[in-house]
């Protein structure tokens, strides 16, 4: 799902993926509205046992 500001510029995006092995991958990206460049991205992975790992990226984006 993408989020836009009042000038219809992309400012955020969240994606959730369910894998066949039971993992849930959620990515949340925040963008600079003026330039469209990613400011930060948070990636959370929950495995089939409920263990959650996260990774944060500043000034970039790892996953689409």
MDAnalysis code that builds the backbone (N, CA, C; Angstrom):
import MDAnalysis as mda
import numpy as np

u = mda.Universe.empty(192, n_residues=64, atom_resindex=np.repeat(np.arange(64), 3), trajectory=True)
u.add_TopologyAttr("name", ["N", "CA", "C"] * 64)
u.add_TopologyAttr("resid", np.arange(1, 65))
u.add_TopologyAttr("resname", ["UNK", "UNK", "UNK", "UNK", "UNK", "UNK", "UNK", "UNK", "UNK", "UNK", "UNK", "UNK", "UNK", "UNK", "UNK", "UNK", "UNK", "UNK", "UNK", "UNK", "UNK", "UNK", "UNK", "UNK", "UNK", "UNK", "UNK", "UNK", "UNK", "UNK", "UNK", "UNK", "UNK", "UNK", "UNK", "UNK", "UNK", "UNK", "UNK", "UNK", "UNK", "UNK", "UNK", "UNK", "UNK", "UNK", "UNK", "UNK", "UNK", "UNK", "UNK", "UNK", "UNK", "UNK", "UNK", "UNK", "UNK", "UNK", "UNK", "UNK", "UNK", "UNK", "UNK", "UNK"])
u.atoms.positions = np.array([
    [0.846, -1.153, 0.000],
    [0.000, 0.000, 0.000],
    [0.903, 1.231, 0.000],
    [0.599, 2.174, -0.848],
    [1.389, 3.396, -0.941],
    [0.622, 4.553, -0.296],
    [1.388, 5.477, 0.287],
    [0.813, 6.648, 0.933],
    [1.313, 7.897, 0.213],
    [0.391, 8.819, -0.078],
    [0.722, 10.050, -0.791],
    [0.355, 11.262, 0.051],
    [1.065, 12.375, -0.172],
    [0.725, 13.614, 0.522],
    [-0.354, 14.359, -0.266],
    [-0.695, 15.574, 0.170],
    [-1.769, 16.345, -0.473],
    [-1.428, 16.794, -1.893],
    [-0.140, 16.783, -2.251],
    [0.267, 17.123, -3.617],
    [0.454, 15.874, -4.474],
    [-0.032, 14.732, -3.983],
    [0.027, 13.445, -4.684],
    [1.453, 12.951, -4.900],
    [2.352, 13.265, -3.937],
    [3.726, 12.765, -3.985],
    [3.848, 11.578, -3.035],
    [4.556, 10.548, -3.463],
    [4.756, 9.350, -2.650],
    [5.572, 9.686, -1.404],
    [5.044, 9.317, -0.224],
    [5.771, 9.568, 1.026],
    [5.966, 8.301, 1.843],
    [5.276, 7.215, 1.503],
    [5.436, 5.988, 2.271],
    [4.887, 4.786, 1.530],
    [5.346, 3.615, 1.955],
    [4.916, 2.372, 1.307],
    [5.074, 1.239, 2.310],
    [4.075, 0.376, 2.402],
    [4.167, -0.805, 3.263],
    [3.754, -2.025, 2.444],
    [4.524, -3.093, 2.583],
    [4.278, -4.324, 1.836],
    [4.374, -5.510, 2.786],
    [3.435, -6.443, 2.689],
    [3.469, -7.664, 3.480],
    [3.450, -8.857, 2.532],
    [4.390, -9.788, 2.757],
    [4.523, -10.978, 1.918],
    [4.435, -12.210, 2.803],
    [3.649, -13.188, 2.395],
    [3.534, -14.463, 3.085],
    [4.227, -15.525, 2.239],
    [5.237, -16.206, 2.805],
    [5.979, -17.212, 2.052],
    [5.390, -18.601, 2.295],
    [5.754, -19.550, 1.446],
    [5.237, -20.911, 1.562],
    [5.722, -21.613, 2.826],
    [6.889, -21.209, 3.358],
    [7.410, -21.865, 4.558],
    [6.895, -21.234, 5.848],
    [5.905, -20.346, 5.757],
    [5.268, -19.800, 6.946],
    [5.821, -18.476, 7.433],
    [6.798, -17.909, 6.733],
    [7.346, -16.614, 7.138],
    [6.429, -15.492, 6.665],
    [6.440, -14.404, 7.437],
    [5.730, -13.189, 7.059],
    [6.772, -12.067, 6.997],
    [6.931, -11.465, 5.838],
    [7.909, -10.400, 5.632],
    [7.139, -9.101, 5.426],
    [7.432, -8.115, 6.269],
    [6.782, -6.810, 6.166],
    [7.848, -5.745, 5.972],
    [7.686, -4.931, 4.943],
    [8.605, -3.820, 4.707],
    [7.827, -2.517, 4.800],
    [8.454, -1.517, 5.385],
    [7.860, -0.199, 5.521],
    [8.906, 0.818, 5.086],
    [8.631, 1.561, 4.029],
    [9.588, 2.539, 3.510],
    [9.002, 3.943, 3.623],
    [9.868, 4.904, 3.934],
    [9.495, 6.316, 4.016],
    [10.318, 7.064, 2.977],
    [9.653, 7.940, 2.215],
    [10.308, 8.653, 1.122],
    [10.333, 10.160, 1.376],
    [11.330, 10.818, 0.804],
    [11.388, 12.268, 0.777],
    [10.391, 12.729, -0.275],
    [9.390, 13.508, 0.122],
    [8.336, 13.916, -0.806],
    [8.875, 14.788, -1.932],
    [9.885, 15.598, -1.657],
    [10.423, 16.505, -2.679],
    [11.196, 15.767, -3.758],
    [12.079, 14.859, -3.351],
    [12.956, 14.189, -4.318],
    [12.471, 12.794, -4.711],
    [11.618, 12.184, -3.897],
    [11.168, 10.826, -4.174],
    [12.147, 9.755, -3.740],
    [13.274, 10.154, -3.151],
    [14.299, 9.203, -2.705],
    [13.891, 8.572, -1.377],
    [14.241, 7.294, -1.172],
    [13.926, 6.657, 0.103],
    [14.745, 7.263, 1.240],
    [14.091, 7.518, 2.365],
    [14.760, 8.037, 3.560],
    [15.150, 6.877, 4.469],
    [14.227, 5.948, 4.656],
    [14.482, 4.813, 5.549],
    [13.569, 3.653, 5.168],
    [14.026, 2.445, 5.530],
    [13.208, 1.254, 5.329],
    [13.381, 0.339, 6.529],
    [12.267, -0.202, 6.993],
    [12.267, -1.176, 8.071],
    [11.771, -2.490, 7.497],
    [12.519, -3.570, 7.759],
    [12.141, -4.905, 7.292],
    [11.963, -5.789, 8.517],
    [10.784, -6.384, 8.660],
    [10.509, -7.306, 9.761],
    [10.160, -8.665, 9.175],
    [10.777, -9.715, 9.740],
    [10.505, -11.081, 9.295],
    [10.079, -11.891, 10.503],
    [8.886, -12.479, 10.428],
    [8.397, -13.371, 11.482],
    [8.397, -14.791, 10.929],
    [9.140, -15.690, 11.596],
    [9.198, -17.063, 11.104],
    [7.982, -17.846, 11.601],
    [7.907, -19.122, 11.214],
    [6.745, -19.951, 11.540],
    [6.616, -20.243, 13.032],
    [7.687, -20.027, 13.803],
    [7.637, -20.232, 15.255],
    [7.316, -18.945, 16.018],
    [7.202, -17.839, 15.302],
    [6.868, -16.571, 15.936],
    [8.059, -15.687, 16.248],
    [9.280, -16.133, 15.949],
    [10.463, -15.316, 16.182],
    [10.516, -14.185, 15.145],
    [10.743, -12.965, 15.633],
    [10.760, -11.803, 14.757],
    [12.172, -11.227, 14.698],
    [12.638, -10.951, 13.480],
    [13.899, -10.247, 13.287],
    [13.599, -8.990, 12.477],
    [14.344, -7.926, 12.765],
    [14.135, -6.671, 12.046],
    [15.456, -6.119, 11.550],
    [15.372, -5.331, 10.503],
    [16.537, -4.638, 9.976],
    [16.079, -3.255, 9.532],
    [16.835, -2.238, 9.903],
    [16.532, -0.864, 9.518],
    [17.625, -0.349, 8.593],
    [17.203, 0.348, 7.550],
    [18.120, 0.950, 6.610],
    [17.843, 2.444, 6.543],
    [18.875, 3.253, 6.722],
    [18.744, 4.702, 6.633],
    [19.335, 5.178, 5.316],
    [18.673, 6.095, 4.667],
    [19.098, 6.673, 3.378],
    [19.228, 5.619, 2.289],
    [18.316, 4.697, 2.244],
    [18.335, 3.683, 1.214],
    [17.185, 2.725, 1.341],
    [17.211, 1.721, 0.482],
    [16.145, 0.729, 0.451],
    [16.744, -0.593, 0.003],
    [16.492, -1.667, 0.777],
    [17.042, -2.978, 0.453],
    [16.084, -3.815, -0.403],
    [14.814, -3.816, -0.055],
    [13.834, -4.632, -0.744],
    [12.844, -3.746, -1.496],
    [12.309, -4.243, -2.597],
    [11.315, -3.452, -3.362],
    [10.020, -3.296, -2.600],
])
